[in-house]
């Protein structure tokens, strides 16, 4: 573990919750940041506090390292995004081969604002849950994109930020396994109960893998990962 500080992009979903645990295991001070951009699954923001409380109650070794949470309003991103994540439209594939859940520029904007906050808070490490293995083809989740953005942020702010992507090359089953490795079944159950992934923001139905509509691409991916993780070896 290093005594350096880190900022985790924490949406309230499975991936970012696992990344938060990953960061708490490695850094002496960890703060979190979330973004309200008009997403239809805004309930994910409400899950963030519950999961942070889980960390404080269930993991004393991490509790002292968990610093403040920050939420930034990015209404402009939602206002100019005609996508299934920001408006009540059916989830479908676009003509260019990308799903209409892709919000152009979202991760680029998120990481830029995160770096600006990290600059002010004196945090060098920035952790995000983007992934190339289990993703929907979003170009701003690619490893090349993150590496290029790290260079641009460091040049533009005259800093030496390090962008960490602990989930980049693992699938959802391995993400569940990583949570167990970091915090045992207690952390796995905290992720199940107090994170949200469903694109439709549905928390009326509880499955073995958590809450959701059970049919959207995000739910399907989370369910498959859970089934693969729980499958006997």
C-alpha positions as CSV (number, residue, x, y, z in Angstrom):
1,X,0.0,0.0,0.0
2,X,1.1,3.6,-0.7
3,X,0.3,6.6,1.3
4,X,-0.6,8.5,-1.8
5,X,-4.1,9.7,-2.5
6,X,-6.6,8.5,-5.1
7,X,-9.9,9.6,-6.6
8,X,-12.3,6.9,-7.7
9,X,-15.0,7.6,-10.3
10,X,-17.8,6.0,-8.4
11,X,-21.1,5.8,-10.2
12,X,-22.8,3.5,-7.8
13,X,-22.6,0.5,-10.1
14,X,-20.9,-2.9,-9.7
15,X,-17.7,-2.0,-11.6
16,X,-17.0,1.3,-9.8
17,X,-17.8,-0.2,-6.4
18,X,-15.3,-2.9,-7.1
19,X,-12.8,-0.3,-8.1
20,X,-13.4,1.6,-4.9
21,X,-12.5,-1.5,-2.9
22,X,-9.4,-2.0,-5.1
23,X,-8.3,1.6,-4.4
24,X,-8.9,1.4,-0.7
25,X,-6.6,-1.7,-0.6
26,X,-3.8,0.2,-2.3
27,X,-3.9,3.9,-1.3
28,X,-3.7,5.7,2.0
29,X,-6.5,8.2,1.2
30,X,-9.4,7.6,-1.2
31,X,-12.0,10.1,-2.3
32,X,-15.0,9.4,-4.6
33,X,-16.7,11.4,-7.4
34,X,-20.0,10.9,-9.1
35,X,-21.8,12.7,-11.9
36,X,-25.4,13.7,-12.3
37,X,-25.8,14.2,-16.1
38,X,-29.5,13.5,-16.4
39,X,-29.2,9.7,-16.7
40,X,-32.5,7.9,-16.6
41,X,-31.0,5.4,-14.1
42,X,-30.3,8.3,-11.6
43,X,-31.0,5.8,-8.8
44,X,-27.4,4.7,-9.1
45,X,-26.4,8.0,-7.4
46,X,-28.6,7.2,-4.5
47,X,-26.8,3.8,-4.1
48,X,-23.5,5.5,-3.6
49,X,-24.1,6.6,0.0
50,X,-25.3,3.1,1.0
51,X,-22.3,1.4,-0.4
52,X,-19.9,3.9,1.2
53,X,-21.7,3.2,4.5
54,X,-21.2,-0.6,3.9
55,X,-17.4,0.1,3.5
56,X,-17.4,2.0,6.8
57,X,-19.4,-0.6,8.7
58,X,-18.0,-3.8,7.3
59,X,-14.3,-3.0,6.6
60,X,-12.6,-1.2,9.5
61,X,-9.2,-1.5,7.7
62,X,-10.6,0.7,4.9
63,X,-12.9,3.0,6.8
64,X,-10.1,5.3,7.9
65,X,-8.9,5.7,4.4
66,X,-12.2,6.6,2.9
67,X,-12.4,10.3,2.4
68,X,-15.1,12.7,1.1
69,X,-17.5,12.1,-1.7
70,X,-18.1,14.6,-4.4
71,X,-21.1,14.9,-6.8
72,X,-20.9,17.1,-9.8
73,X,-23.8,18.2,-12.0
74,X,-23.2,17.9,-15.7
75,X,-26.6,18.8,-17.0
76,X,-25.2,20.0,-20.3
77,X,-24.0,16.5,-21.2
78,X,-27.5,15.0,-20.8
79,X,-29.1,18.0,-22.5
80,X,-27.1,17.5,-25.7
81,X,-27.2,13.7,-25.7
82,X,-30.1,12.0,-27.5
83,X,-29.4,8.5,-26.1
84,X,-31.2,5.7,-24.4
85,X,-29.4,6.6,-21.1
86,X,-30.6,10.2,-21.1
87,X,-34.1,9.9,-22.6
88,X,-37.1,7.6,-22.6
89,X,-36.3,5.7,-25.8
90,X,-36.0,2.0,-26.5
91,X,-32.5,0.6,-26.2
92,X,-31.4,-0.5,-29.7
93,X,-28.3,-0.6,-32.0
94,X,-27.6,2.5,-34.1
95,X,-26.8,2.4,-37.8
96,X,-23.1,3.0,-37.0
97,X,-23.0,-0.3,-35.0
98,X,-22.9,1.4,-31.6
99,X,-25.7,0.9,-29.1
100,X,-27.9,4.0,-28.5
101,X,-26.8,3.8,-24.8
102,X,-23.5,5.4,-25.9
103,X,-23.3,8.9,-24.6
104,X,-20.6,10.6,-26.8
105,X,-17.8,12.1,-24.8
106,X,-19.1,10.9,-21.4
107,X,-16.0,9.2,-20.1
108,X,-13.7,11.8,-21.6
109,X,-15.7,14.5,-19.8
110,X,-15.9,12.5,-16.5
111,X,-12.1,12.0,-16.4
112,X,-11.3,15.6,-17.3
113,X,-13.5,16.8,-14.4
114,X,-12.1,14.2,-12.1
115,X,-8.6,15.3,-12.9
116,X,-9.5,18.9,-12.2
117,X,-10.9,17.9,-8.8
118,X,-7.9,15.7,-8.2
119,X,-5.6,18.6,-9.0
120,X,-7.4,20.7,-6.4
121,X,-7.5,17.9,-3.8
122,X,-3.9,16.9,-4.2
123,X,-4.7,13.4,-5.5
124,X,-2.3,11.9,-8.1
125,X,-4.1,8.6,-8.8
126,X,-7.5,8.5,-10.6
127,X,-9.3,5.1,-10.8
128,X,-12.1,4.3,-13.3
129,X,-14.0,1.1,-14.0
130,X,-13.9,1.2,-17.8
131,X,-13.4,-2.1,-19.5
132,X,-12.6,-3.5,-23.0
133,X,-13.5,-7.1,-22.2
134,X,-17.2,-6.9,-21.3
135,X,-18.4,-3.6,-22.9
136,X,-20.9,-2.5,-25.4
137,X,-18.4,-1.2,-27.9
138,X,-18.1,2.3,-26.3
139,X,-14.9,3.8,-27.9
140,X,-14.2,5.9,-24.7
141,X,-13.8,2.7,-22.7
142,X,-10.8,1.5,-24.7
143,X,-7.4,1.2,-23.3
144,X,-5.9,3.4,-26.1
145,X,-8.4,6.1,-25.2
146,X,-7.5,6.1,-21.6
147,X,-3.8,6.2,-22.3
148,X,-4.2,9.0,-24.7
149,X,-6.3,11.0,-22.2
150,X,-3.7,10.5,-19.5
151,X,-1.1,12.1,-21.7
152,X,-3.4,15.0,-22.6
153,X,-4.4,15.6,-18.9
154,X,-0.8,15.6,-17.8
155,X,0.3,18.0,-20.5
156,X,-2.7,20.3,-20.0
157,X,-2.4,20.5,-16.2
158,X,1.4,20.1,-15.9
159,X,0.9,17.1,-13.6
160,X,1.7,13.4,-13.4
161,X,-1.7,11.9,-12.9
162,X,-1.9,8.1,-13.2
163,X,-5.2,6.8,-14.6
164,X,-5.9,3.3,-13.3
165,X,-8.2,0.8,-15.0
166,X,-8.2,-2.3,-12.8
167,X,-11.1,-3.9,-14.8
168,X,-9.8,-3.2,-18.3
169,X,-8.9,-6.8,-19.3
170,X,-11.3,-8.9,-17.1
171,X,-14.9,-9.9,-17.7
172,X,-17.9,-9.6,-15.3
173,X,-17.3,-13.0,-13.7
174,X,-13.8,-12.0,-12.9
175,X,-15.0,-8.7,-11.5
176,X,-17.3,-10.5,-9.1
177,X,-14.3,-12.7,-8.2
178,X,-12.1,-9.6,-7.7
179,X,-14.7,-8.3,-5.2
180,X,-14.5,-11.5,-3.3
181,X,-10.7,-11.5,-3.3
182,X,-10.7,-8.0,-1.9
183,X,-13.4,-8.2,0.7
184,X,-14.7,-11.8,0.8
185,X,-18.3,-12.7,0.5
186,X,-19.2,-9.7,2.6
187,X,-18.1,-7.3,-0.1
188,X,-19.8,-9.4,-2.8
189,X,-23.1,-9.2,-0.9
190,X,-22.6,-5.4,-0.4
191,X,-22.2,-5.1,-4.2
192,X,-25.3,-7.2,-4.8
193,X,-27.5,-5.3,-2.4
194,X,-26.2,-1.7,-2.6
195,X,-25.1,-1.1,-6.2
196,X,-27.1,-0.4,-9.3
197,X,-26.4,-1.3,-13.0
198,X,-29.8,-1.5,-14.7
199,X,-30.1,1.1,-17.5
200,X,-33.8,1.6,-16.8
201,X,-33.2,2.4,-13.1
202,X,-35.5,-0.4,-11.9
203,X,-35.0,-1.4,-8.3
204,X,-38.4,-3.0,-7.8
205,X,-37.1,-6.5,-8.6
206,X,-34.3,-8.3,-6.6
207,X,-32.3,-11.1,-8.3
208,X,-29.4,-13.2,-7.0
209,X,-27.1,-10.7,-8.7
210,X,-28.9,-7.5,-7.5
211,X,-31.7,-5.2,-8.5
212,X,-32.8,-4.4,-12.1
213,X,-35.3,-5.0,-14.8
214,X,-33.6,-8.2,-15.7
215,X,-33.8,-7.6,-19.5
216,X,-31.7,-4.6,-20.5
217,X,-28.1,-5.1,-21.7
218,X,-26.6,-4.0,-18.4
219,X,-28.7,-6.4,-16.4
220,X,-28.0,-9.3,-18.9
221,X,-24.3,-8.7,-18.6
222,X,-24.4,-8.5,-14.8
223,X,-26.5,-11.7,-14.6
224,X,-24.3,-13.6,-16.9
225,X,-21.2,-12.6,-15.0
226,X,-22.8,-13.7,-11.8
227,X,-23.8,-17.0,-13.2
228,X,-20.3,-17.7,-14.5
229,X,-18.8,-16.6,-11.2
230,X,-21.1,-18.8,-9.2
231,X,-20.7,-21.8,-11.5
232,X,-19.0,-24.8,-9.9
233,X,-15.4,-25.3,-11.1
